[in-house]
């Protein structure tokens, strides 16, 4: 009795990987808080949305949703605070309320 050996198909192992955009989103969000104001939060938001889209389309093979979310939160909060501070620096001195020394040259031209 002979045993026939049939070739077996190779086992395909699919390995998940972390989204590079999620990592970049988190890094940009952190850099925004460390002094890369303006560009850091905007990059964190852009990279975060790209990462979320990549993860959603990855069918479980792309990870990093938490990092993308953290980058988005850091970016949005930093951007909101930056906008509020900028508005306060520009608007309040126009009305003579709490004029800051940095805005003094602009106030003198208005009065």
DRENDO-1510 file (C-alpha; in Angstrom, 1 decimal, always signed):
<recs>
REC; n; res; u; v; w
REC; 1; UNK; +0.0; +0.0; +0.0 .
REC; 2; UNK; +1.6; +3.2; -1.1 .
REC; 3; UNK; +0.8; +6.6; +0.5 .
REC; 4; UNK; +0.6; +9.4; -1.9 .
REC; 5; UNK; +1.8; +12.7; -0.8 .
REC; 6; UNK; -0.2; +15.6; -1.9 .
REC; 7; UNK; +1.5; +19.0; -1.8 .
REC; 8; UNK; -0.1; +21.2; +0.8 .
REC; 9; UNK; -0.8; +24.8; +0.0 .
REC; 10; UNK; +1.4; +27.2; +1.9 .
REC; 11; UNK; +0.0; +28.7; +5.0 .
REC; 12; UNK; -0.7; +32.3; +4.6 .
REC; 13; UNK; -0.2; +34.3; +7.8 .
REC; 14; UNK; -1.5; +37.8; +7.7 .
REC; 15; UNK; +0.2; +40.1; +10.2 .
REC; 16; UNK; -1.4; +43.3; +11.3 .
REC; 17; UNK; +0.6; +46.5; +11.4 .
REC; 18; UNK; +0.2; +49.9; +13.0 .
REC; 19; UNK; -0.8; +52.8; +10.8 .
REC; 20; UNK; +2.1; +55.1; +10.1 .
REC; 21; UNK; -0.4; +58.0; +9.9 .
REC; 22; UNK; -1.7; +57.2; +13.4 .
REC; 23; UNK; +1.9; +57.4; +14.7 .
REC; 24; UNK; +2.5; +60.7; +12.9 .
REC; 25; UNK; -0.8; +62.1; +14.2 .
REC; 26; UNK; +0.2; +61.4; +17.8 .
REC; 27; UNK; +3.7; +62.8; +17.3 .
REC; 28; UNK; +2.3; +66.0; +15.6 .
REC; 29; UNK; -0.2; +66.4; +18.4 .
REC; 30; UNK; +2.5; +66.1; +21.1 .
REC; 31; UNK; +4.8; +68.5; +19.1 .
REC; 32; UNK; +1.9; +71.0; +19.0 .
REC; 33; UNK; +1.9; +71.1; +22.8 .
REC; 34; UNK; +5.7; +71.4; +22.9 .
REC; 35; UNK; +5.9; +74.5; +20.8 .
REC; 36; UNK; +5.2; +73.6; +17.2 .
REC; 37; UNK; +2.1; +75.8; +17.3 .
REC; 38; UNK; +0.0; +76.3; +14.3 .
REC; 39; UNK; +1.4; +73.5; +12.1 .
REC; 40; UNK; +1.5; +70.8; +14.8 .
REC; 41; UNK; -2.3; +70.7; +15.5 .
REC; 42; UNK; -3.2; +71.0; +11.9 .
REC; 43; UNK; -0.9; +68.1; +10.9 .
REC; 44; UNK; -2.2; +66.0; +13.9 .
REC; 45; UNK; -5.8; +66.5; +12.6 .
REC; 46; UNK; -5.0; +65.7; +9.0 .
REC; 47; UNK; -2.9; +62.6; +9.8 .
REC; 48; UNK; -5.5; +61.5; +12.3 .
REC; 49; UNK; -8.3; +61.5; +9.8 .
REC; 50; UNK; -6.1; +59.7; +7.2 .
REC; 51; UNK; -5.2; +57.1; +9.8 .
REC; 52; UNK; -8.8; +56.5; +10.8 .
REC; 53; UNK; -9.8; +56.0; +7.2 .
REC; 54; UNK; -6.8; +53.6; +6.6 .
REC; 55; UNK; -7.7; +51.6; +9.7 .
REC; 56; UNK; -11.4; +51.4; +8.7 .
REC; 57; UNK; -10.5; +50.1; +5.3 .
REC; 58; UNK; -7.8; +47.7; +6.6 .
REC; 59; UNK; -10.3; +45.0; +7.6 .
REC; 60; UNK; -8.7; +44.5; +11.0 .
REC; 61; UNK; -5.2; +44.3; +9.6 .
REC; 62; UNK; -4.3; +47.9; +10.4 .
REC; 63; UNK; -4.1; +49.0; +14.0 .
REC; 64; UNK; -3.5; +52.3; +15.8 .
REC; 65; UNK; -7.0; +53.6; +16.3 .
REC; 66; UNK; -6.2; +54.8; +19.8 .
REC; 67; UNK; -3.1; +56.7; +18.6 .
REC; 68; UNK; -5.1; +58.3; +15.8 .
REC; 69; UNK; -7.8; +59.3; +18.3 .
REC; 70; UNK; -5.2; +60.7; +20.7 .
REC; 71; UNK; -3.6; +62.7; +17.9 .
REC; 72; UNK; -7.0; +64.1; +16.9 .
REC; 73; UNK; -7.9; +65.1; +20.4 .
REC; 74; UNK; -4.5; +66.7; +21.1 .
REC; 75; UNK; -4.7; +68.5; +17.7 .
REC; 76; UNK; -8.3; +69.8; +18.2 .
REC; 77; UNK; -7.7; +71.0; +21.8 .
REC; 78; UNK; -4.4; +72.7; +20.9 .
REC; 79; UNK; -6.0; +74.4; +17.9 .
REC; 80; UNK; -9.0; +75.6; +19.9 .
REC; 81; UNK; -6.8; +77.0; +22.6 .
REC; 82; UNK; -4.6; +78.7; +20.0 .
REC; 83; UNK; -7.6; +80.3; +18.3 .
REC; 84; UNK; -9.0; +81.5; +21.6 .
REC; 85; UNK; -5.7; +83.0; +22.7 .
REC; 86; UNK; -5.2; +84.7; +19.3 .
REC; 87; UNK; -8.7; +86.1; +19.4 .
REC; 88; UNK; -8.1; +87.4; +23.0 .
REC; 89; UNK; -4.8; +89.0; +22.0 .
REC; 90; UNK; -6.4; +90.7; +19.0 .
REC; 91; UNK; -10.0; +91.6; +20.0 .
REC; 92; UNK; -9.6; +92.6; +23.7 .
REC; 93; UNK; -7.0; +95.3; +23.2 .
REC; 94; UNK; -9.2; +96.8; +20.4 .
REC; 95; UNK; -11.8; +97.6; +23.1 .
REC; 96; UNK; -9.2; +98.7; +25.6 .
REC; 97; UNK; -9.9; +95.6; +27.8 .
REC; 98; UNK; -6.8; +94.0; +29.3 .
REC; 99; UNK; -4.4; +95.3; +26.7 .
REC; 100; UNK; -1.3; +93.2; +26.6 .
REC; 101; UNK; +2.2; +94.6; +26.1 .
REC; 102; UNK; +2.7; +92.6; +22.9 .
REC; 103; UNK; -0.3; +94.4; +21.4 .
REC; 104; UNK; +0.6; +97.9; +22.6 .
REC; 105; UNK; +2.0; +99.0; +19.2 .
REC; 106; UNK; -1.2; +98.1; +17.5 .
REC; 107; UNK; -3.4; +99.8; +20.1 .
REC; 108; UNK; -1.6; +103.1; +19.8 .
REC; 109; UNK; -2.4; +103.2; +16.0 .
REC; 110; UNK; -6.1; +102.7; +16.7 .
REC; 111; UNK; -6.8; +105.4; +19.3 .
</recs>
